[in-house]
Amino acid sequence: MPVERGPGEVSGVNATQRSILNAYAELVEELGTDDVSFRLIAVRAGMGERTVFRNYPTRVDLLLATATWIERTVFVRQQPQSIFDVPLAIRESMDIYDRRPELTHLVAEVSMRGVAGAEPAPNRALFDEMLLLEVPSLSAAERRAIVAALSHLDSPATWVTLRRELGFSGRDITDAASWAAESVLDPIRDEVG
Protein backbone atom coordinates (compact mmCIF):
# COMPACT_ATOMS: atom_id res chain seq x y z
CA MET A 1 0.00 0.00 0.00
CA PRO A 2 1.65 3.29 -1.01
CA VAL A 3 2.27 5.61 1.88
CA GLU A 4 2.97 8.84 0.09
CA ARG A 5 0.14 11.38 -0.16
CA GLY A 6 1.59 13.53 -2.92
CA PRO A 7 4.74 15.28 -4.05
CA GLY A 8 6.39 18.07 -2.11
CA GLU A 9 4.56 17.78 1.20
CA VAL A 10 7.69 17.82 3.31
CA SER A 11 10.04 20.71 2.71
CA GLY A 12 13.63 19.71 2.20
CA VAL A 13 12.75 16.23 0.91
CA ASN A 14 13.60 15.75 -2.75
CA ALA A 15 12.07 13.21 -5.14
CA THR A 16 14.79 10.61 -4.55
CA GLN A 17 14.39 10.89 -0.79
CA ARG A 18 10.60 10.65 -1.12
CA SER A 19 11.04 7.43 -3.08
CA ILE A 20 13.36 6.02 -0.42
CA LEU A 21 11.11 7.02 2.47
CA ASN A 22 8.01 5.73 0.72
CA ALA A 23 9.74 2.41 -0.10
CA TYR A 24 10.97 2.01 3.47
CA ALA A 25 7.54 2.80 4.95
CA GLU A 26 5.85 0.31 2.59
CA LEU A 27 8.37 -2.37 3.54
CA VAL A 28 7.92 -1.67 7.25
CA GLU A 29 4.19 -2.22 6.85
CA GLU A 30 4.79 -5.47 4.99
CA LEU A 31 7.76 -6.91 6.92
CA GLY A 32 8.26 -4.94 10.14
CA THR A 33 11.32 -2.82 10.87
CA ASP A 34 13.77 -5.64 11.62
CA ASP A 35 13.59 -7.32 8.22
CA VAL A 36 14.16 -4.28 6.01
CA SER A 37 17.66 -3.86 4.59
CA PHE A 38 19.06 -0.96 2.61
CA ARG A 39 19.30 -3.34 -0.36
CA LEU A 40 15.58 -4.13 -0.11
CA ILE A 41 14.75 -0.42 0.13
CA ALA A 42 16.86 0.28 -2.97
CA VAL A 43 15.12 -2.46 -4.95
CA ARG A 44 11.66 -1.22 -3.90
CA ALA A 45 12.57 2.41 -4.68
CA GLY A 46 14.01 1.42 -8.07
CA MET A 47 17.51 2.74 -7.46
CA GLY A 48 20.96 1.59 -6.45
CA GLU A 49 21.85 0.84 -2.86
CA ARG A 50 24.55 3.54 -3.00
CA THR A 51 21.86 6.14 -3.67
CA VAL A 52 20.05 5.10 -0.49
CA PHE A 53 23.31 5.32 1.50
CA ARG A 54 24.19 8.71 -0.01
CA ASN A 55 20.88 10.10 1.21
CA TYR A 56 20.72 8.23 4.53
CA PRO A 57 24.20 7.03 5.56
CA THR A 58 23.05 5.25 8.72
CA ARG A 59 19.99 3.36 9.92
CA VAL A 60 19.40 6.15 12.48
CA ASP A 61 19.38 8.78 9.72
CA LEU A 62 16.84 6.70 7.80
CA LEU A 63 14.65 6.06 10.86
CA LEU A 64 14.58 9.71 11.88
CA ALA A 65 13.79 10.92 8.36
CA THR A 66 11.12 8.25 7.91
CA ALA A 67 9.45 8.99 11.25
CA THR A 68 9.34 12.71 10.44
CA TRP A 69 8.05 12.02 6.93
CA ILE A 70 5.32 9.69 8.25
CA GLU A 71 4.21 12.30 10.80
CA ARG A 72 3.96 14.93 8.07
CA THR A 73 2.42 12.87 5.27
CA VAL A 74 0.61 9.84 6.67
CA PHE A 75 -0.50 10.98 10.13
CA VAL A 76 -1.82 14.32 8.93
CA ARG A 77 -4.89 15.71 10.63
CA GLN A 78 -6.58 19.05 11.03
CA GLN A 79 -5.19 21.16 13.83
CA PRO A 80 -7.69 21.88 16.62
CA GLN A 81 -9.06 25.43 16.64
CA SER A 82 -9.40 25.50 20.43
CA ILE A 83 -7.64 23.79 23.30
CA PHE A 84 -11.02 22.24 24.11
CA ASP A 85 -11.06 20.57 20.67
CA VAL A 86 -7.88 18.65 21.49
CA PRO A 87 -9.71 15.55 22.82
CA LEU A 88 -11.43 15.17 19.43
CA ALA A 89 -8.11 15.67 17.64
CA ILE A 90 -6.55 13.00 19.84
CA ARG A 91 -9.42 10.65 19.02
CA GLU A 92 -8.78 11.27 15.31
CA SER A 93 -5.06 10.61 15.77
CA MET A 94 -5.66 7.34 17.57
CA ASP A 95 -7.93 6.23 14.71
CA ILE A 96 -5.22 7.12 12.19
CA TYR A 97 -2.58 5.24 14.21
CA ASP A 98 -4.85 2.22 14.49
CA ARG A 99 -5.14 2.00 10.69
CA ARG A 100 -1.32 1.98 10.27
CA PRO A 101 0.05 0.07 13.30
CA GLU A 102 3.52 -0.73 11.96
CA LEU A 103 4.14 2.90 10.98
CA THR A 104 2.80 4.05 14.33
CA HIS A 105 5.20 1.72 16.09
CA LEU A 106 8.13 3.04 14.04
CA VAL A 107 7.33 6.68 14.86
CA ALA A 108 6.79 5.86 18.53
CA GLU A 109 10.05 3.93 18.79
CA VAL A 110 12.04 6.77 17.26
CA SER A 111 10.54 9.36 19.62
CA MET A 112 10.67 7.13 22.74
CA ARG A 113 14.31 6.19 22.18
CA GLY A 114 15.30 9.83 22.11
CA VAL A 115 16.94 9.71 18.70
CA ALA A 116 18.61 13.08 18.19
CA GLY A 117 16.25 15.32 16.27
CA ALA A 118 13.09 13.29 17.00
CA GLU A 119 10.10 15.34 18.11
CA PRO A 120 8.17 13.35 20.71
CA ALA A 121 5.58 16.11 21.21
CA PRO A 122 5.13 18.05 17.95
CA ASN A 123 2.01 19.91 19.16
CA ARG A 124 3.51 21.14 22.45
CA ALA A 125 3.98 24.72 21.22
CA LEU A 126 0.49 24.80 19.69
CA PHE A 127 -1.11 23.62 22.95
CA ASP A 128 0.85 26.17 24.96
CA GLU A 129 -0.18 28.99 22.61
CA MET A 130 -3.84 27.95 22.75
CA LEU A 131 -3.83 27.87 26.54
CA LEU A 132 -2.18 31.29 26.71
CA LEU A 133 -4.89 32.74 24.47
CA GLU A 134 -7.92 30.88 25.77
CA VAL A 135 -7.16 30.54 29.48
CA PRO A 136 -4.82 33.43 30.36
CA SER A 137 -5.56 33.06 34.08
CA LEU A 138 -3.49 29.84 34.32
CA SER A 139 -0.13 30.07 36.03
CA ALA A 140 2.93 29.02 34.06
CA ALA A 141 3.18 25.83 36.14
CA GLU A 142 -0.48 24.92 35.51
CA ARG A 143 -0.08 25.57 31.81
CA ARG A 144 3.10 23.44 31.62
CA ALA A 145 1.34 20.56 33.38
CA ILE A 146 -1.65 20.66 31.04
CA VAL A 147 0.55 20.96 27.94
CA ALA A 148 2.69 18.04 29.11
CA ALA A 149 -0.35 15.84 29.75
CA LEU A 150 -1.99 16.65 26.42
CA SER A 151 1.30 16.24 24.54
CA HIS A 152 1.83 12.78 25.98
CA LEU A 153 -1.73 11.75 25.15
CA ASP A 154 -1.39 13.16 21.62
CA SER A 155 1.34 10.78 20.49
CA PRO A 156 1.96 7.49 18.72
CA ALA A 157 3.66 6.32 21.93
CA THR A 158 0.30 6.45 23.73
CA TRP A 159 -1.29 4.31 21.03
CA VAL A 160 1.59 1.80 21.16
CA THR A 161 1.44 1.59 24.95
CA LEU A 162 -2.31 1.06 25.07
CA ARG A 163 -2.32 -1.42 22.15
CA ARG A 164 0.80 -3.45 22.56
CA GLU A 165 1.40 -3.22 26.31
CA LEU A 166 -2.18 -3.26 27.59
CA GLY A 167 -3.97 -5.03 24.72
CA PHE A 168 -6.61 -2.34 24.18
CA SER A 169 -8.72 -2.49 21.01
CA GLY A 170 -8.74 0.46 18.61
CA ARG A 171 -12.04 1.71 19.97
CA ASP A 172 -10.85 1.38 23.58
CA ILE A 173 -7.71 3.35 22.73
CA THR A 174 -9.64 6.22 21.13
CA ASP A 175 -12.07 6.31 24.05
CA ALA A 176 -9.36 6.15 26.73
CA ALA A 177 -7.10 8.78 25.15
CA SER A 178 -9.89 11.26 24.42
CA TRP A 179 -11.45 10.69 27.86
CA ALA A 180 -8.08 11.32 29.51
CA ALA A 181 -7.67 14.55 27.53
CA GLU A 182 -11.17 15.65 28.57
CA SER A 183 -10.31 14.98 32.21
CA VAL A 184 -7.17 17.13 31.90
CA LEU A 185 -9.21 20.01 30.48
CA ASP A 186 -12.35 19.74 32.64
CA PRO A 187 -10.93 21.65 35.64
CA ILE A 188 -10.15 24.72 33.52
CA ARG A 189 -13.36 24.99 31.48
CA ASP A 190 -14.77 27.66 33.82
CA GLU A 191 -11.62 29.77 33.53
CA VAL A 192 -11.93 30.47 29.81
CA GLY A 193 -11.06 34.13 29.13
Buried (B, 14 or more C-beta within 10 A) or exposed (E): EEBBEEEEBBEEBEEBBBBBBBBBBBBBBEEEBEEBEBEBBBBBBEBEBEBBBEBBEEEBBBBBBBBBBBBBBBBEEEEBEEBBBBBBBBBBBBBBBBEBBBBBBBBBBBBBEEBEEBBBBBBBEBBBEBBBEBBEEBEEEBBBEBBBBBBBBBBBBBBBBBBEEEEBEBEBBBBBBBBBBBEBBEEBEEEEE
